[in-house]
Amino acid sequence: MNLNAEQHGSLGSVTRRWTARALLAVVVCASGLAFAQSESSYPSRPIKLIVPFVPGGPNDIAARLIAPHLAERLKTSVIVTNIGGAGGRIGSKAVTAAPPDGYTIMIGGTNLNVVIPAVFKGLDYDPVKDFVPVGAIATDAMVLAIHPGLPVKNVAEFVQYSKSHPGKVNAGSAPGIGPHFVIELFKLRTGADMTFVPYKGAALAIQDTLGGHLAMTVTNKAVLLPLIQKNQLRALAVTSPSRMADMPDVPTLKESGVLDVPSVNWYGLLAPAATPPAVVSRLQSALREVGKLPAVLEGIRKLGLEPEFEEDFGAALAAQRREWAVIARESRITLE
């Protein structure tokens, strides 16, 4: 059978279209197969665990405690990397910019994923939508700690001291996170004459409190407890609903007449939002296994933290966001 030129051209056009579609199908199938294989083989190289603060703070302590146990179960290295500054926002942004493949994860929680979205406007990332919760690790309450040389023994005496030394009493922490709010709410509720001094992380504020450059710092008990036990700092009050077993002589803020101050901080692992569900599931399984190790549970409690591996991290953060939205409105703190 002979085809004229028009028929031959039409047949060639059809053939080319089918060839292009076939090639596209092959590429799609190959990409899907490669993607599935990359998920099934996860992890095949080291994982970077970002701590968005300088070394020495509560996030750093928790990360370094669980990292080797995660590495053992994931059969790869888990490298803790500190990226401090801007109250945790620089490190958090770095995680959102990383490929969502499970090889860059972060330790975050109340401060980074609850407080920051409540008070910061104009962020170039979303502390809620840009992350997917992997799992909870622990909770911790905060402590108001002062330099032991101050001639005060309780909240009332500290407030009076600040008023009798106007403009001379400083309190510091990383800005825009839980400790900052506790300081501001403390000032609001007591009328204390204090100036807030921002720091890149808890460790730096603690150093200046030890050196007498700050009158007060606020951060988590896990970090401050050893210094308090050695009488290098004096605990003025705790934010927990009731007194802590390892500091039974230290009153709560509520007992001290300071009401409606945030009580606990959550810590947990998060990954970039588009991380494949299978990869998130693998991380969750490994974290749950780590949370069953007696040595890990004991280590967390020795740090002054309360293990919470079995809790729903996403639900806990969502509940706190509702609470902190109210606190942000009341305190009228809005940061750019």
N, C-alpha and C positions, 0 to 999 in steps of 0.2 A: 504494500500500500504506500502510495506517495503522499507526503504532506506538503502543502504549499508553504510559503515563507511565513505567512501570518499564523498558520496552525503550528508550525515548528517553533515560532517565537513564543506563542502562548504556552506550549508544553514546556519549553525551557524555563519560562517564568514560574510556572507551577512547581517544576522540579527544584528550582533555586529556593522557593519559599519553603518547601518541605525540608530541604537540606538545612536551611537556616533554623527551622523549628527543631529539627532533630539535634542539631548542634547545641541549641539552647537547652533542650531537655537533658542532654548529656552533661552540660556544665552545671545545671541546677542539681541534677542527681549527684554529680561528683561533689558539689559544694555541700549538699545535705549529708552525704556520706562522710565527708571530712569533718563536718561539724559534729555529727553523731560520734565519730571516732574520737574527736578531741574531748568531748564530754565524757565518754566512757573511759578514756585514759587519764582523766583528771585525778590528781595532779601529776604532771610529768616533769615539772621543774620547780624551783624554790618559790615559795609564797612570801610576799612582803606584807607584814602586819604593821600598818601605820599607827603611830601614837601621835596625835596632833598637838602634843605639848612637849616641853623640854623634859629631859630625864628627871626622875625623882618624884613625880606626882602620882596620884592614885591610878590614873589610866595606865601610866607606865608600869607601875608595880603589878597591876592585874595582868597586863599583856605579857610581861616577862615571866610571870608565874605559869601561865597556861601554854605559852609558845612551845616549849620543848615537848610537852605531852601531846599537843596537836601534831607536831612534826612526826612523832612516833607513830601516830595512828594514820596520818596521811601519807607516811613513807616518803617525805620530802622535807627539806629545810623550811622552817618558818622564821623569817628574819625580822626582828623587831626594829623598826626605823622611826626615829623621832623627827617630826617636822613641826617645830613649835612656832609660836607667834600669833598675834591677833586673836588671842583667846581661843585658839583651836581652829580658827577659820581657814588659815593657810593650809594646814595639813588636811582638813576636810575637803577643801577645794581640789587638792592634789589627787585625792581618791576619786572624786567625781570625774576628773579628767583622765583617769587611767582606763585602759581597755576593760570592759566588763566581762572578764574571763575567769575570775576567781583567783587570779594571781596577785591582786592587790586588794586587801581588805583593811578594815579599820576597827579600832576599839573606840566606841562612842557611847552615847546614852543620854542621860538627862541634860547635861550641860550643852553638849554639841547638837543634839537633835530635838531638844524640847525648848530650852531657854533661848538659844540663839534665834530660832524662827519667831519667838514671841516678841523679841525686842529690836532685832536688827532690820532695818529697812534698806532696800536697794542692794541686797546681796547679789553677787554674780553667780550664785548657785542656790539650789533649794535644799536646805538641811533635812527636809522630810521626803520630798518626791525623788530626790537624786540618790536615795539609798534604799536598800532592801534589808530588813532585819534578818540576821542569821540566827542569833540566839543570845539569851541572857547569861551573864556570868555571876554577878553579885550586886548587892546594894550596900550603901554606906551612908551614915549620917555625917553631918558636918559639926565641927567644933570651933567655937570662938576662943582663940588662944591669944594671950597677951605676954609681953615681956615680963619676966618674973620680978624685975626691979621696980615695977610700978607699985605704988603704995595702995593697992586696991585688992579686995578679996572677992567681990561679987559684982553683979551687973549694976546694982544701984550705986555702989561706990565708984565704979568705972564711969558711969554717966556723970556723976557729980564732979569727978576729976576732970573730965573733958570740958565741962562747962566752966570750971575754974581755971582752965588753961586754954582759952579760946584761940583757935587757929594753930595750936601746937600738937594736937593729937591726930596722928595719921593711921589709917587702916588700909591694907592692900591685898589684892588678889588679881588673878587674870580678869580682864573686863568682860562684861556681857554674859557671864555664866553664873551658876548658882551662888558661889561665895560672894560675888559682887552684889547680888540681890539681897542676900542676908545682911550684908553691911548696910546697904541703903535702907532696907526695911527696919533694921535695928535703929538707925538714925531717925527714921520717920516716926517710929513708935515710942522711942524714949526721949527724943529731943537732944541726943548726944551731939556735942560739937566735934565732929570728925571730918577729916578730909580724905576722900578716897584716892589712893595711888594705884594706877594700873601697872601690872607686871605681865611678862610673857608667859609665866607659869607659876604654879604653886611653890615650887622649890626656891625660886628667887625671892618671893615674898616671905617665905619662911626664913631664909638667910638674913634678910633685913630686919625681921622681927627678933631673931636671935641676937643680932648685932645692936639692937636698940634703936634702929632707924625708923621702925614702925612700932606703934603701940600695940596694934592688933593685926592678926591675919585670920582669915577664915578659910578652912579647907576641910578635907575629909579626915575622919578619925584614923583611917588606915595609915595616913602619912604622919599625923601629929602625935599619935599615941606614944611611940618610943621616946620622943622629946619631952612629952609631958611626964612620963614615968621616970625620966632622968632629971626632972625638975629644971630642964632647960627652958621650958615654956610653962605657963600656967593656964589651965583650962578654966575659962570663965563660965561657959554654958555649952550645952549640946542642942542640936536641932531635932533630935529624935523625940517621938511622942512620950517616951518614958526614959528613965535613967539607964545608962549602959552598964552592963555587968562588970566590964573592966575599968569603969570609972564611976563607981557608985556614989562618990562624994560630990560629983559635979552635977548641978541641977540642970534641968531642961530650960529652954528659953521660956516655955509656958509657965513653969514654976517661978521664973524670974520676972514674970509680968509682961513678957513680950509675946504677943499672940500672933497666930496665923502666919508663921514663917515656914517655908518649905522644909520638909522633914528628911527625905532620903534622896540619894542619887542612885540611878541605875547605871550599870556598866554592862556592855555586851558587844558582840561583833556585828558589823554591818559590811555590806558589799555594795558596789555600784549598782544602780537600779536595774540595769538591763542584763545583769548576770543571769545566765541560763538557770532555770529552776533545778535541773539535775545537778548543777555545780553547787548551788545553794544547799540543796538537800545533802550532798556529800559533806559539806562543811558542817551542817547541822548535826549529822550523825556523829562526826568526829568530836564535835564539841560536847554532845550529850555523853559520849563515852568518857571524855576527860572529866566531866562533872560527876561521874560515879566513882572516881578514884579516891579512896580514903586520904591518901597523901595530899591530893589537891584540895579537898574539902578542909582538911586540917590546916594546910598552908594558907588558905584564904582566911580562915578564922583567926589565925595567928597574926595576920595583917590587919585585923580589926574589921574585915569585911564579912558580910553574911552571904553565903553561897545561894544562888538562885538559878541554877542551871535548868531546872524543870519548869520555870515560869515562861509564859508567853511574852517574849520581849516586845513584839510589835504592839500587843494590847496594852502593856505597861506604859510604853511611850505615848500611845494615843491618850490614855487616861491622864497622864501628866501634862500633855499639851493643853487639855481643857483647863486644868488647874492653873497652869502658868499664864494662860491668856488672861485670867482674872487678876493674877498678881501683877502682870505687866501693866494692865490698865490702872490698877490702884497706885502702883509706885510711879507711874508716869515716866518710866525710863524708856526712851526711844533712842537708838543708836544708829549711826550711818556707817 
